[in-house]
Amino acid sequence: MHLLFLMIEHIGLIVAIAFILTRLTAFRNLIDHKLDQWTIIKLSIVFGLFGIVGTYTGISIKPSTNSFLWVPRVDAIGFEEALANSRVVGVVIGGLLGGPWVGLGAGLIAGIHRTLLGGFTSVACGISTVTEGLIAGLVYLKIGNRRIVPTSKALLTGAIAETVQMMIILLIAKPWESAVVLVQVIALPMILANSFGIALFVAIIRSVIHEEDRIEANQAQKVLHIADQMLVTLRQGLTIESATQLSKLLLKTTGVSAVSITDHEKILSHVGLGDDHHLPGHTILTEATKKVLKTGKLYIPKSLQEIHCPQKGCPLAVAIIVPLKKSDEVVGVLKFYFLNVKQIKPVDKEVAQGLGKLLSHQLEVVDAQNHAQLIREAEIKALQAQINPHFLFNSLNTIVALIRTQPNMARKLLIQLGNFFRQNLNASLYEFVALRQELEHTRAYLEIEQARFTGRLSVKFEINPKLEDVLLPPLTLQPLVENGIRHGLKGLEKPGEILVQVTEEVNEKENFVLINIRDNGIGISAVRIAELLHSRIESQEGTGLALYNVNQRLIFHFGEESRLHIDSVLEQGTSIWFRIPFKQGGNVK
């Protein structure tokens, strides 16, 4: 029992090492199963050194005057004697978390070191150390789909590994009589203490990882909530009223000392500490804000001198200042204020940057919407009005979700979202546009929708290249494709498919271009088809203008020969097609 209590005293070292390891990037990669050759080597060294530390902190077991009795000695370590140690903890943890190669590497490092120290159990301990690493690695393979091994399995693995070590000592150590007596003394304390230490190590790691996962999940949920509220608040643009509502929301959800939003010249809102002199409508006070407006780059002033507020006694000493941009032009800033540097957490900078970008994109969208209201042609206005507003919000939410996990994809979707709305805005400038432009507009829309459907929507284009310069009215293809996705694929259990075909049709009088949009959706009844093309149909999902508007414009420009045709089979899919005269050219006003 005395030896058991002595070994339990060493558990504090295990706790300290576990805490330190959770701060290492390589170790976090291990937890996330991102193992490459160099990571395996690094971790083998780390856990091998952990095992060596366990050897040096061991307890010497020396023979008493009775040669068949071994007793613990704590005054000094004698490597020529036997050791009761926690070497196995590092090696087994390495195998459990990194697999057989890490377990083997750590076992070789710690085992060879122990063998070189000498003593009648040196060879046996060296062999058993390698064996224990491999045992833990096999357990890893058995439960390798887990992010981290369960504590109960870690405890059992440790007990098995230590039992195997005792067996190896009995088989190899000489003289055998001394080995038997030694195992009688150290077996139970080492099995109990080390298996408990391994389980405690894993429990600490699990606790840290789960807590960080919980914090990240809460943060993501908070950001998404802010994003949703932001989209609603900024529908009318960035005004003193909308900026104040947004600042109150950010102050409540982020826990900072103050939140401020400015345009290029004046303060739009300031909520929190310092609101007695940072007043909405007043000119910008701080030099730090003026610097960000000039450079267009994030800035984190960390003192009153850097913020340089002219008001004496201003309590705001630290800030995160993020530029707000429209079309790469700085139009304002978003500011998070703090009382001191210690209040700033690493995640605050990420949140501020993410919200700044989202706010910038939303301002661009608001501008786009405002310009859309000025479209002069009534029929284009009507067609734009039928575009589902949820498409914008869903697109932004999809992009927000991808910003941290797939930033390149998020950037690509933002570009496509800009292309989509840019084409909408330009629609009223021309009476006809080239088919190529319509296809680009449709592709932008479909890429965003494919990201939202996450693998459940496949898109195929079959386009005759020589037909891409043919002219047709703007906003013709995209509404038809959107109709197929929103209505044809709604509630579809199997993966959705959209096919866009452009082929040439030759007859005796004139050549035509045949355009066909096909889906594999739920289909449309014959009664519904008759209604869709001849009148505006009220719908819970939209205004009912898409098909009717496109059909009326095709007939107006090209005659009845170019009207829409709908072929549909319930539960099999729908094909919407039309033909237009083969006329080529640039944009025509």
N, C-alpha and C positions, 0 to 999 in steps of 0.2 A: 504493500500500500504506500510505503514511503516513496518508492520509485515512481509509482503512478502519480502521486501528487507533485513530485519534482518535474515530471514531464508535462503535466498540465500547466505548470507555470510558464512553459515555453509557448503556450497558445497565443499569448499577447504578441509575440513576434509574427506569428502567422497572420493575425488580424492586421498588423501594420503593413506587411508585404501585400496582402490582398488589396488594401486600400490604395497603395502606391501603384499596383499593376493596373487597376481600373483607369488610371490616368494616362496610360501609355497607349498611343495610337495602334501600335502593332498588336497589343493585347485586345483592343476593341475590335480590330480586324479579325482576331481569332474568335471572338464571341460571335461575330457576324459571318463566320465561315468563309472569310475572304483570304484563303491561304494560297500563297504562291511559294516558290522555292526559297526566296530570301526571308519571307516571313517565318517559314518553318525553321530555318537556321537560327534566326534571331530568337524565336521563342524557345528553341531547344537550349540555347545558351542561357536565356533568362531562367528557365525552370531548372536547368542543370546547376546554375549558381545557387538557386534557391535550395537545391538538394545539398550542395556543399556547405551552405550556411547551416542547414540542419545537422550536418556532421559535426561542424565545429561547436555547435551549441549542445552537443550530446552530453551524456552523463557517463563517466567511466565506471565500468563494473570490474572491480579487482577481486582476486581470490583472497579469502580470509586465511587465518592460520589453519583452518580446516580446508584442505585443498578441494573439497567437494562442495564448497559454499562460496557463492559470489555475492558481493554487497555493493551498493552504489557508493561512489566517491565523488564529491562535488568540489573539492578543493582545487583540482587540476585535472585536465584531460590527458590521459595516457593512451596514445594510439596503439601502443604495443599490447594494450589490454582490449577488452571488449567494450562496445559502446551501446548504450541505449539512446537512440537518437530519433529525430524527426525528418531524416533525409528522404524518406518515402513520400512525404507530403508534397514536396515540390515536383517530384518525378510523376507521381500518380495524377496530380492536378494537370500537369502538362499533357499526359496521355488522354485524360478525360475531356479536355477542352480542345486539344489540337490534333488528336488522332495518333495512330501508331508511329508515324515518323517523328513527331515531336516527343512522344513518350520514349521512343528508342534513343533519340538524340540526347534528351535530358538524362536518361538512364545511363548512357555511356559516359557522359561527362561526370556525373556524380559518382558512378560506380568505379570508373578508372581512378578517380581521385581517392576514393576510399581504399581501393586495393593498394595504391602506392603508399598510403600511410602506414601499412603493415599491421601486425597483430594476428593472432591465430585464427580470427574470423574474417580477415581482410578479403580473401578470395571469395569466400561464401557470400559476404555482404556485397561485393562488387557484382557477382553474377545475379544475386537476388534483386539488386537495384535495377539492372537492365530488364530482368523478367517482369518486375512490377510495372515498369513503364509500358511494356508491351501488353500486359494484362489490361491496363487502363485504356490503351489504344484500341483494343478489341471491344471493350465496352462502348467506346466512342462510336465505332462502326455499327454496333448493334442498335444504338439509339441516336445515330448521327443526324436524324431529321429534327432533333430538338435543338433549339437555339443554345441552351445550356443544360447540362445534365441535372436531373432532379437530385435534391439533397439526399433523399433516402438511398438512391442508387450510388451516390458518392460515398456514403457511409459504408454500404455493403462492399463496394469495390475496395475501399481502404482496408476493411477487415480481412477480405480474401487475400489481398496483396501481402499484408503483414503475416498472415498465416503461411503463405507460400514461402516467405522469407525464413520463417522459423524452420520449415521443413528443409530448405536448402542448407541452412546452418547445420542441421542434424546430419545431413547427407555428406557434407563436404568438410566441415571444420574438424580439425584434429588437435588434440586427442578427443575422441568421441565422448568419453565420460565427462570431460569438461564442457563440451558442447551441450550435452543433455542437461547438466546442472544449470548452465547459463540460460538455456531456453526456458527452463522452469522458472527462473527469476524474472526474465525480461518479457516473456511472451505476452502475458495478460496485460501488463502496463502499456507495452508498445502497441498492441492491437487496439486497445481501448483509446489511448491518448491520440494516436496517429489517425485512426479512422474518424475519431471525433474532430480532430484538427482539419482533416480533408473535408468533412461535411460542413464544418464551420466556414472554411474558406469558400466553398461553393455557395453556401447560404449568403455570405457577404456579397459575393459577386452577383448572385441572383437579385438580391435586394437593391443593389446599386443600379443594375441594368433595368429592372422593372420600374424603379423610381424615375430614372431618366426617360424611359419610354412613356411613362404616365405624364411627365412634364411636357414632353414633346407633343403628345396627343392633345393635351389640354391647350397648349400653345397653338397648335394647328386649328383646333376647334374655335379658339378665340379669334384667330386671324380670319377664318372663314366667316364667322359671325360679323366681324367688322366689315369685311368685304361686302356681304349681303346688305348691311345697313348703309354702307357707303353708296352703293349703286342706287338705292332708293333716295337717299338724301341729295345726291348730286344730279338728279334728273334735270333740274332747271339751271345747272351750271354752278360755278363757284361764286357765291354771293356772300355777303356778311351773314345772312340768315343761315344758309346751308353750311358755311364754314363753322359757325358757332355750334350748330347741331352736331356736326362731325367732331369737333374738338371735345365737346362734352362726352360723346360716345368713346373717344379714344382715351380721355382722362379716366373714365370709369373702368375701362377694360384693361388698360396697360399698367395702371398703378404708378405712373410717373408723377412728378410734382406739378407740371403744367404742360399744356399743349397749345401751340399757336400755329396759325395758318396766315400767310400773307400773299398778296399778289406782288407785282413787280414794284409797287410804290408804297402801298399802305398796308396796315394790319387789318386783316379781315376778321380775325377772332383771336382771343387769348383767354383761356380758361384755366384756373388754378392759381398758384402763387404768382404774385406780380401783376395781377389783373387790375390793381389800383392805378398803375401808370402805363401798362401796355394795353392801350384802349383801342377797340375796333374803330376804324376810320382814320386814326392818326397815322402820320408818316412813320416809316420803319425807324426804330430807335437804335438797334444794336449793329455794331460794325461787323460782327460775325455773320449776320443775315445778309448784309450788303455784299460781303465777300462771296457767299454761296450764289447769290443772284448774279454776280459778275463772272464767276468761274464755272458755274453749273456742276460743281462737284460736292459730294457729301463732305461735311466738316463737323468735327467734334471738338469744340472749344472746351478746355478743362479748367478754366479759371475765370474769375470776374474780369481780369485784364483782357483775356482773349475774347470774351463776349462783348466787353466794352459797352455796357449799357450806361448812358449818361445820367440816369436817375440814381442818386445816392441812396444807399441802403437797399438796393435791389437784391433780393435773396437768391436769385437764380445764378448759380456759379458754374454749372456744367450743362451742356446741351448736345443733342444730336440733331443736326440740321440737314434736311434732305431736299434737293431741288425738285420742283414740279415743272415738267416740261410738256410742251405741245409742239410736235413736229421739230424736235431737237432744239426748240427755243425755250429758255427758262422764263416761266410766267409767274413763279411764286415759290414759296418754300413751306415745308412741313417741319415743325420743330417740337422735339420732346425735351423738356427742361428737367433738371435734377438739382438737388441741393448740394451734392458733392459727388466726386468721382466714384466712390464706393457703391453708390446706388445703381450705377450702370451695370447691367448684366450683359453677357455676350449676346444673348438672344435679343436684347433691346435694339441693338444695331441692325440685326437681320430683319426684325419686325418693322423698324422704321424705314429701311430701304425697300422692303416689299410693299408696304403701304404707300410709300412715295411713288413707286412705279405704277401700282394699281390706280392710285388717284390720278396720275398723269394720263394713263390710258383712258380712264373714265372721262377726263376733261376733253380729250380728243374725240371720244365718242359723242359727248354732249355737243361739241362744236359741229360734228358731222350731222347730228340730229337737227340742230338749229338750221344748218344750211339746207338740209333736206326739206324743211318747211317752206323754203323760198323757191322750190322747184316750180317752174312756170306752167308746165303742161299739166292740165288737170288729170289726164289719164295716167300719167306717170305718178302723180301724187296719190291717186287712188290705188295704184299697184303697190307703191311703197307702204301705204297704210296697212295693207294686208300682211306685211312681214311680221311674223310672230315676235313680240318684244322679248319673250322668254329666250329666244335664240341668242340674243346678246348676253343676257344674264347667265345663261347656261354656259356659253362660250367662255366668259370671264371666269366663272367658277372652275371650269375645266382647266383653264390656264393657271389659276391660282394654285390648284392642286398639283400641277406639274412643275411649278417654279422651283421647288426644293429638290424634287426627285429626278426630274428630267428637264433641266433648264434649257437645253438646246431645243427640245420639242416645244416647250412653252414659248420660246422666242419665235420659232417657226410659225406657231399658231397665231401669235400676235401679229406677225407680218401678214398672214393670210386674212386675219380679221380686218386689218387695215385695208388690204386690197379689196375685200368684199364690200366694205362700206364706201370706199373711194369710187368703186364702179357704180354703186347705187346713186351716189351724189352726181356723178358725171352723166347719168342716164338722160337727164333733161336737156343736155347740151346738144344732142344730136338726134336727128330723126331716125337715122340708121347707123348701125355699127357693124364692124366685121365680125363674122362668126368666131374668129380667133379670140376677140375680146370677151364675147359671151362665154366661150369655153373656159377662159382664165377665171372669169367671175364664178362660174359653176364649180371649177376645181377648188377654188379658195373656200367656197361654202362646204364642199364635200370633205375636204381635209379636216375642217373643224368638226363636222359631224362624225367622221370616222374616229377622231380622238375621243369624242363623247361616248360613242358606242363601244370603245375599247375592244376591237377585234370582232364585233358582231355585225359589222357592215363591210361588205366588199363592193368595190366600185370598178367598173371597166369602161374604158373609152375605145370605141372603134371608129376612128375618124379618117376619112380620105383627105390626105394633106392638101391636095390641090383645091379643096373646097373651103379652106379656112378663110379665104378673102371674100366669100359671098356675104351679101348685106342682108340684115334683118333688123327689126325693131329692137331697141335695147330692152333688157330685163325680160327676155322671152324664155330662155332655157332654165335659168335658176329657179323661177317660181314653179315650173313643172317638176323639176327634180325635188324641190322642197315638198311639194304636194305628195310625191311618191313616198318620201321618207315619213312625213308627219301622219299621213292617212293610210297609205298602203302598207307600211311596215309596222304600224302601231299595234302593239300587243302580239307581234309575231314571235313564236317560240323558237323557230329555226333561225339561223343567221340570215340577215337581210342582204339582198343583192340589188344593185342599181347598174343598168347598162345604158350608156349613151352612144347611139349610133348615128353617123352622118354619112350618107351614101348618095351617089348620083343616080337620078332616074331620067331615062331618055325616052321621049315619045316622038311622034311624027312632027308635031308643031314646035315644041320648045323643050329645052332641058330644064330639069328641076333638081333641087336638092331635097332629099328626104331625111328628115330628122326624127328620130325615134327615142323616147325615154321609156325604159321598161323596168319593172320591179317584179319581185317574186312574192308579193304581199298577199293581203287578205282578199283583194279583188273588190269590184264595185258591182252592185246590182244594176240590171238594165234600166229600171225605173229611175235610179239615181243618176245614171249617165245622161239620160234625156234631160234631167233638170240642170245638171252642172253647166252645160254649155249654152243654155238659153236664158238663164236668169241668175241673179245673185242669190246664193244659198246661205242662209244664216247657219252658223255652226258654233258650237262651244269652243272649238279649238282655233277658230280664226274668223275673218270677216266674210269668207266665201267669195272673195274677188279674184283669186289667182287664175283659175282656169277660165272663168268668164271674161276677165279683162284681157288675158293673152289672146283668147279666141277672137274677141271683138277687134283687137288691134291688127291681128293677122288678116282678118276679113277686110278691114278698112284699107290696109295698104296693098294687099295683093288679090283681093276678091275671094269669092266662095271656094275656089279651088284650094286655097291655103288654110281653110278652117281646120280646127283641131278634130282629130278622130280618136276615139277611145275604144280599145278592144280589151275586154276583161273577162276572166273566169274566176268565180268565187273560190277562195282558198288556194288559188294557183298564181295569180298575179295580174298585173295590168300593163298595157302598152298604150302610151299616148304619143301620137305622131302627127306630123303635118309636113306639107311640101311648100317650098317657096321657089320663085323663079331664080335661075342661075344668073345672078347679076353680081359682078365683082367691082371693087373699088375701095377707096379709103372711107373715112367717116364723112357722112353727108349731113349738113345741117338742115 
